[in-house]
Amino acid sequence: MISSKYFDHTILKAEATEAQVAKICDEALANDFASVCVNQYYTRFVAEKLKGSDVKVCTVVGFPLGMSDTGVKAFETKAAIEDGAQEIDMVINVGALKDKKYDYVKNDIHTLKEVCGSDIVLKVIIETCLLTDEEKVKACELAKEAGADFVKTSTGFSTGGAKAEDVALMRKTVGDDMGVKASGGIHTAEEAQAMIDAGASRLGTSATLAIIGK
């Protein structure tokens, strides 16, 4: 059975209600998941629900397109942390990466890591479905150079989700001293195990209970 601490129990849909988010929190507490991952609006609500537990509060930033200005992302990150976020999942500017504006992409990540400091985990969503293998490698290298804690495959809101071969490539690129999070389209225990076998150290999914057989 897959350890519960692999899972970021996730609810990011636009129509998510407070009752639905509360249910996700209750499920995360009951099963001791790694975190609950939500949009900024629900950060404070989730922080209150998870207070006193070791289930982390995870908030997405620049989500889902990653096209906000770095200053806007930094402000959003600061606000999330003030509301109780302990982990931040940011989206890179994919267009800038494709334009080979590597200094911009690296600074985007580094600026947010500076806001996070050493206590707040920063995960960098590279949106693998939009990238060539060469671009995936470069994005991971930039995230590592910028001081991020994790690289992450997908938002789950683009043209595709996590693939085991992408996870393997990301793990090979960043080595053992960074986390790799697979997210998007993981619905079964078999799919989850394939991601772990490929090198994932965290899984983002809304199908967590089905995966662990609950």
FENLIN-V272905 format. One record per pair of residues at least 24 apart in sequence whose ideal C-beta (glycine too) atoms are under 7 Angstrom apart, sorted by the first residue. I is the first residue (numbers start at 1). GAP is how many residues later the second one is. D is the distance in Angstrom with one decimal. If there is no record, write none. Layout:
i & gap & d
I & GAP & D
I & GAP & D
This chain:
i & gap & d
1 & 211 & 6.9
2 & 187 & 6.7
2 & 190 & 5.7
2 & 191 & 6.5
2 & 194 & 6.8
2 & 210 & 6.6
4 & 27 & 5.1
4 & 28 & 4.9
4 & 29 & 5.4
4 & 208 & 6.8
5 & 29 & 4.9
6 & 28 & 6.7
6 & 190 & 6.7
6 & 196 & 6.1
6 & 197 & 5.1
7 & 26 & 4.5
7 & 27 & 5.7
7 & 196 & 5.5
7 & 198 & 6.8
7 & 201 & 4.9
8 & 26 & 5.7
8 & 27 & 4.6
8 & 29 & 4.5
8 & 50 & 5.6
8 & 194 & 6.1
8 & 195 & 6.9
8 & 196 & 4.4
9 & 24 & 4.6
9 & 27 & 5.2
9 & 28 & 7.0
9 & 199 & 4.9
10 & 27 & 4.2
10 & 194 & 5.1
10 & 195 & 6.0
10 & 196 & 5.0
11 & 27 & 6.0
11 & 195 & 6.1
12 & 25 & 6.8
12 & 26 & 6.9
12 & 27 & 5.9
12 & 48 & 6.5
12 & 144 & 6.9
18 & 27 & 6.6
21 & 24 & 6.4
21 & 25 & 6.6
22 & 27 & 6.4
25 & 24 & 3.9
25 & 25 & 6.0
27 & 182 & 6.2
28 & 27 & 4.9
29 & 24 & 5.7
29 & 26 & 5.9
31 & 181 & 6.8
31 & 183 & 6.8
33 & 175 & 6.5
34 & 168 & 6.4
35 & 52 & 5.7
37 & 52 & 6.6
37 & 167 & 6.1
39 & 24 & 6.9
40 & 36 & 6.3
40 & 39 & 6.9
40 & 40 & 5.7
43 & 37 & 5.2
43 & 40 & 4.0
43 & 41 & 5.9
43 & 42 & 5.3
44 & 39 & 4.2
44 & 40 & 5.9
47 & 36 & 6.3
47 & 37 & 2.7
56 & 30 & 4.4
56 & 31 & 5.3
57 & 27 & 5.2
57 & 28 & 5.1
57 & 29 & 5.1
58 & 27 & 6.9
58 & 29 & 4.0
58 & 31 & 6.1
59 & 26 & 4.1
59 & 29 & 6.0
60 & 29 & 4.8
61 & 27 & 5.5
61 & 28 & 7.0
61 & 29 & 4.5
61 & 51 & 6.9
62 & 28 & 5.4
62 & 29 & 4.5
63 & 28 & 5.6
63 & 92 & 6.3
64 & 27 & 6.3
64 & 91 & 4.0
64 & 93 & 3.9
65 & 26 & 6.6
66 & 25 & 3.2
66 & 26 & 5.2
66 & 27 & 5.1
66 & 28 & 6.0
67 & 26 & 6.0
67 & 28 & 6.9
70 & 37 & 6.6
70 & 38 & 4.9
70 & 41 & 5.3
73 & 35 & 6.8
73 & 39 & 6.0
74 & 37 & 5.4
74 & 38 & 6.1
74 & 41 & 5.3
77 & 35 & 5.2
77 & 38 & 4.7
77 & 39 & 6.7
78 & 37 & 5.4
81 & 39 & 5.9
86 & 34 & 6.2
86 & 35 & 6.9
87 & 33 & 6.8
87 & 34 & 4.2
87 & 36 & 6.7
88 & 24 & 6.7
88 & 28 & 5.9
88 & 32 & 6.2
88 & 34 & 5.3
88 & 35 & 6.9
89 & 34 & 4.5
89 & 36 & 6.0
89 & 63 & 6.2
90 & 32 & 6.6
90 & 34 & 5.9
90 & 35 & 6.6
91 & 34 & 4.6
91 & 36 & 6.8
91 & 64 & 6.1
92 & 32 & 6.1
92 & 33 & 6.7
92 & 34 & 5.7
92 & 47 & 6.2
94 & 33 & 5.4
94 & 36 & 5.3
97 & 38 & 6.0
97 & 41 & 6.9
97 & 42 & 5.8
98 & 37 & 6.7
102 & 36 & 7.0
102 & 40 & 6.1
105 & 37 & 5.2
106 & 36 & 4.6
106 & 39 & 5.9
106 & 40 & 4.9
109 & 33 & 6.6
109 & 34 & 5.6
109 & 37 & 3.7
109 & 39 & 5.5
110 & 36 & 4.0
110 & 37 & 6.2
113 & 33 & 6.1
113 & 34 & 4.5
113 & 35 & 5.9
121 & 28 & 4.7
121 & 29 & 6.8
122 & 26 & 4.9
122 & 27 & 5.3
123 & 26 & 6.6
123 & 27 & 3.8
123 & 29 & 4.8
123 & 58 & 5.6
124 & 24 & 4.6
124 & 26 & 6.7
124 & 27 & 5.3
124 & 28 & 6.3
125 & 27 & 4.5
125 & 29 & 6.7
125 & 30 & 5.7
126 & 25 & 6.1
127 & 27 & 6.0
127 & 28 & 6.2
127 & 31 & 5.5
128 & 25 & 4.8
128 & 26 & 6.0
128 & 35 & 7.0
128 & 38 & 4.4
129 & 25 & 6.4
129 & 29 & 5.4
129 & 30 & 4.8
129 & 31 & 3.3
130 & 28 & 6.2
130 & 29 & 6.9
133 & 36 & 6.3
136 & 30 & 6.4
136 & 33 & 5.8
136 & 34 & 6.7
137 & 32 & 6.8
137 & 36 & 5.1
140 & 30 & 5.3
140 & 33 & 4.1
140 & 34 & 5.2
141 & 32 & 6.4
144 & 30 & 5.3
144 & 34 & 5.9
149 & 29 & 6.7
149 & 30 & 5.9
150 & 28 & 6.3
150 & 29 & 3.7
150 & 30 & 6.7
150 & 31 & 5.2
150 & 52 & 6.7
151 & 27 & 6.5
151 & 29 & 5.8
152 & 29 & 4.0
152 & 31 & 6.0
153 & 28 & 7.0
153 & 29 & 5.3
153 & 30 & 5.8
153 & 31 & 6.3
154 & 29 & 5.3
154 & 30 & 3.5
155 & 29 & 6.8
156 & 27 & 5.9
156 & 28 & 3.8
161 & 24 & 3.0
162 & 24 & 6.0
162 & 33 & 6.1
164 & 30 & 4.7
164 & 31 & 6.0
164 & 34 & 4.1
167 & 28 & 5.4
167 & 31 & 4.0
167 & 32 & 5.4
167 & 33 & 5.0
168 & 30 & 4.3
168 & 31 & 5.6
171 & 27 & 6.8
171 & 28 & 2.9
